[in-house]
């Protein structure tokens, strides 16, 4: 690993590095990572247009399969801009809490689009017009994982209000496929708001290891061609409790 930079902000400890091996694949890669957590974004320096990581490939397939002519999408969590950079600038609104993440994505990963709004994703989404989006994507991670105020009943209700009638919500989480009470509760909460939901996870050798999990919600059936899901497989989760905003006014940004 060749370290290019390390930045510490009030939100993250961010490193950017080059490596010749990424998740078993040999090549020449540039990665963005938060502290000791999993890689948040990566590009293939030999083929910068290729989508390297499995979870954005699966998300992009679900978007294009269910909304092939989508007009506009809203993304919370910029990373290196993998998903937004594949479309014309006017088709994505991106919310990113940490301005340094956007700065590094421009300097080291070639992100050149001017469609990122700095601030809390929930607050920014609150200010969008109702029915404006065909897809709302949540790919936000902090020191404690996905921020809690982006997993509540009230947040999902807001997201539904901002979606078009056939729109879809997609969440990328880190969790365990079995006996993960938090992920089960997030899914139970999503089911309270959307008529149809599906869950996919990326298999691994260690059942106790956290891995990417995709949760989808929609008012219409959700379709996926499993041969295009980058190795993700479907999963049925146990039920959990419904997560709500705390009422003391301090826990969540609303």
Order of alpha helices (4+ residues) and beta strands (2+ residues): beta-beta-beta-beta-alpha-beta-beta-alpha-beta-alpha-beta-alpha-beta-alpha-beta-beta-beta
